Amino acid sequence: MAITIKSEREIELMKEAGVILAKVHQELGHALKPGMSTWEVDKLADEMIRSYNCLPSFKGYNGYPGSVCVSINEEVVHGIPTKDRIIKDGDIVSLDIGVIHKGYQSDAARTHGVGNITEEARLLIERTRQSFFEGLKVASEGHHLFEISAAIGDYAESFGYGVVRDLVGHGIGTNMHEDPQIPNFRQLLRGPKLRAGMTLAIEPMINAGTWEVEFDTYGDGWSVVSADGSLSSHYENTILITTGRPEILTLTEEEIAEGLYDRLCPIK
């Protein structure tokens, strides 16, 4: 396993990529509404990304046709945008987006409730996000990679949720997927030691029911859904490992101003 340590210049470029992606997520999240097709969401995302002189990471990646993965309700990840997939009131919609900025990548996902969602859905979204921040509490130099996995999984499973095991987080840099792989559930080993300068995409994918998933359910070669049809939520950020508290590179100015990081991951 070759985990790259980024230089100061590389980190600066990845921070720029993260700020841009955070803005795209914010704008796209505000635009979501009942009646939109997932194709419209994708078109809007593509236009936003290119307006910042960036490229959408996902477009054409291993043949993926969209610029954003739009996954609704029981869809875990990799939902392909289409004109006939319409977002309805009460849906939860996961948006997974990546941008390439001057050769460097950022990757982040958010799950949004559209209109009037159920309490079950609201809690799933909230707790999936919190599971990310639980993992962040042990994401600093000197800790081990799989401490992050254990913290995420233990928190989510305490609510009876299924933590998806067939899909994991990853390193990120000039390539969208780099070493290491980052599971979201407890491992037998501790994994490699974390070092300052590592950049990671940590992304809990949590189902309200079973952890098991089905691939290619729609015959499109991409969509992954919960095996029991239960709701699924996805939350992801690109982070930088430091000697102290990790830096989240894909938060919006609004999220920073409201103290999201401090509130969900208090400084000790």
C-alpha positions in Angstrom: 0.0 0.0 0.0 1.5 3.3 -1.1 -0.1 6.2 0.6 1.1 9.5 -0.8 2.1 12.4 1.5 1.2 15.7 -0.2 3.6 18.6 -0.5 2.6 22.1 0.7 1.8 23.1 -2.9 -0.3 20.0 -3.5 -2.2 20.6 -0.3 -2.9 24.2 -1.4 -4.3 23.0 -4.7 -6.4 20.4 -3.0 -7.8 23.0 -0.6 -8.8 25.1 -3.6 -10.5 22.1 -5.2 -12.3 21.5 -1.9 -13.6 25.1 -1.6 -14.9 24.9 -5.2 -16.7 21.6 -4.5 -18.2 22.9 -1.3 -19.7 25.8 -3.2 -21.1 23.5 -5.9 -22.7 21.3 -3.2 -24.2 24.3 -1.5 -25.7 25.7 -4.7 -27.0 22.3 -5.9 -28.5 21.5 -2.5 -30.4 24.7 -2.5 -31.7 24.0 -6.0 -33.2 20.6 -5.2 -37.0 20.5 -5.3 -39.9 18.1 -6.1 -40.5 17.7 -9.8 -36.9 18.0 -10.9 -35.5 15.1 -12.9 -32.1 13.7 -11.9 -31.0 14.7 -15.4 -31.7 18.3 -14.6 -29.7 18.0 -11.4 -26.8 16.6 -13.3 -27.0 19.3 -16.0 -27.0 22.0 -13.3 -24.0 20.4 -11.5 -22.0 20.1 -14.7 -22.6 23.8 -15.5 -21.6 24.8 -11.9 -18.4 22.8 -11.9 -17.3 24.2 -15.3 -18.2 27.7 -14.3 -15.3 27.4 -11.8 -13.0 26.3 -14.7 -12.9 22.8 -13.2 -13.8 19.4 -14.6 -16.3 16.9 -13.2 -14.3 14.0 -11.8 -17.1 11.4 -12.5 -17.9 12.3 -16.1 -16.6 9.4 -18.1 -14.9 7.7 -15.2 -14.9 4.0 -16.1 -17.7 4.9 -18.4 -19.9 6.7 -15.9 -22.2 9.0 -18.0 -23.0 11.7 -15.5 -21.2 14.6 -13.7 -22.9 13.8 -10.4 -24.2 10.6 -8.8 -27.8 11.2 -7.9 -29.2 8.4 -5.6 -32.7 8.5 -4.2 -34.1 6.7 -1.1 -33.0 3.1 -1.2 -30.2 3.9 -3.7 -26.9 3.8 -1.9 -24.6 5.3 -4.5 -23.9 5.7 -8.3 -27.5 6.5 -9.3 -27.3 7.5 -13.0 -29.1 10.8 -13.8 -32.0 10.3 -16.3 -34.9 12.4 -17.6 -37.5 10.0 -16.3 -36.3 9.8 -12.7 -38.3 12.5 -10.9 -37.6 13.7 -7.4 -40.7 13.7 -5.2 -41.7 15.4 -2.0 -40.5 13.2 0.9 -37.6 11.7 -1.0 -34.0 11.7 0.4 -31.5 12.5 -2.3 -27.8 11.7 -2.1 -25.5 13.8 -4.3 -21.9 12.5 -4.7 -19.7 15.0 -6.6 -16.0 15.3 -7.5 -14.1 18.1 -9.2 -10.7 18.3 -10.8 -8.9 21.6 -10.2 -5.5 22.1 -11.8 -5.0 18.4 -11.8 -6.0 17.8 -8.2 -9.2 16.2 -7.0 -11.8 16.8 -4.3 -14.7 14.4 -3.5 -17.7 14.9 -1.2 -21.3 13.7 -0.8 -24.4 15.0 0.9 -27.8 13.5 1.5 -30.7 16.0 1.4 -34.3 15.7 2.5 -36.7 17.1 -0.2 -39.9 18.6 1.1 -41.6 16.9 4.0 -39.5 13.8 4.9 -40.2 11.3 7.7 -38.6 11.4 11.1 -36.9 8.1 10.3 -35.3 9.7 7.2 -34.3 12.9 9.1 -32.6 10.9 11.8 -30.8 8.6 9.3 -29.4 11.7 7.5 -28.3 13.3 10.7 -26.7 10.2 12.2 -24.9 9.4 9.0 -23.3 12.8 9.1 -22.5 12.4 12.7 -20.8 9.1 12.1 -18.4 10.9 9.8 -17.5 13.3 12.6 -17.1 10.4 15.0 -14.4 9.0 12.7 -12.8 12.4 12.5 -12.2 12.4 16.3 -9.4 9.8 15.7 -8.2 11.1 12.3 -4.8 12.6 13.2 -1.2 11.7 13.1 -0.3 8.9 15.4 -3.6 7.2 15.2 -4.2 4.3 12.9 -6.4 4.2 9.8 -8.9 1.6 11.0 -9.6 3.6 14.2 -11.6 5.8 11.9 -13.4 2.8 10.5 -14.3 1.5 14.0 -15.5 4.9 15.3 -17.8 5.3 12.3 -19.2 1.8 12.4 -19.7 1.6 16.1 -21.6 4.8 16.2 -23.9 3.9 13.3 -24.5 0.4 14.4 -25.5 1.6 17.9 -28.8 2.8 16.3 -29.3 -0.6 14.6 -28.3 0.7 11.2 -26.6 -1.4 8.5 -23.1 0.0 7.6 -22.4 -0.8 4.0 -19.4 -3.1 3.7 -19.0 -3.5 -0.1 -18.2 0.1 -0.6 -15.5 2.2 1.2 -13.7 5.5 1.4 -10.3 6.1 -0.2 -7.2 8.2 -0.5 -7.4 11.1 -3.0 -5.0 13.4 -4.8 -4.2 13.6 -8.5 -6.4 10.5 -8.8 -9.9 10.3 -7.4 -9.2 6.9 -5.9 -5.8 6.3 -4.3 -4.5 4.2 -1.4 -5.7 3.5 1.2 -9.1 2.0 1.2 -11.1 3.2 4.3 -13.9 0.8 5.5 -16.7 2.3 7.5 -16.9 -0.6 10.0 -14.6 -2.1 12.6 -11.6 -4.1 11.4 -9.6 -6.9 13.0 -6.3 -5.0 12.5 -5.4 -1.4 13.2 -4.2 -0.5 9.7 -1.4 1.9 8.7 -0.4 4.7 11.0 -1.8 8.1 9.9 0.8 10.8 8.9 0.4 14.5 8.4 0.0 15.3 4.7 -2.3 12.4 3.9 -5.5 13.3 2.1 -8.5 11.0 2.5 -12.1 10.9 1.3 -14.0 9.5 4.3 -17.6 8.5 3.3 -20.0 6.6 5.6 -22.8 4.9 3.6 -25.5 3.9 6.1 -28.7 1.9 5.5 -31.7 2.1 7.8 -31.9 -1.7 7.5 -29.4 -4.3 6.4 -25.8 -3.5 5.5 -26.2 -5.7 2.4 -26.5 -4.1 -1.0 -27.4 -5.2 -4.6 -25.4 -4.1 -7.6 -26.8 -3.3 -11.0 -30.4 -3.7 -9.9 -31.6 -1.5 -12.8 -29.3 -3.1 -15.4 -27.4 0.1 -15.9 -24.1 -1.3 -14.7 -23.8 1.3 -11.9 -26.7 1.7 -9.4 -26.2 0.2 -5.9 -29.3 -0.2 -3.7 -30.0 -1.5 -0.2 -30.8 -5.2 -0.4 -34.0 -4.9 1.7 -35.2 -1.6 0.0 -34.5 0.4 3.2 -33.5 4.1 3.0 -29.8 4.8 2.6 -27.8 7.9 3.4 -24.3 9.0 2.3 -22.0 11.7 3.8 -18.5 12.4 2.6 -15.7 15.0 2.8 -12.1 15.2 1.6 -9.9 15.7 4.6 -6.2 16.5 5.4 -4.4 14.6 8.1 -2.3 16.9 10.4 -0.4 16.6 13.6 -3.5 17.8 15.4 -7.1 18.2 14.3 -7.7 17.1 10.7 -8.7 19.8 8.2 -12.0 19.3 6.3 -11.4 20.6 2.8 -14.9 20.4 1.5 -17.0 22.5 3.9 -18.8 25.6 2.8 -18.2 29.0 4.3 -21.7 28.8 5.7 -21.0 25.5 7.4 -17.8 26.9 8.8 -19.5 30.1 10.0 -22.2 28.2 11.8 -19.5 26.1 13.6 -20.6 22.8 12.2 -17.2 21.2 12.7 -16.8 22.4 16.3 -20.4 21.4 17.2 -20.2 17.9 15.8 -16.6 17.2 16.6 -15.7 19.3 19.7 -12.0 20.2 20.3 -10.6 18.2 23.2 
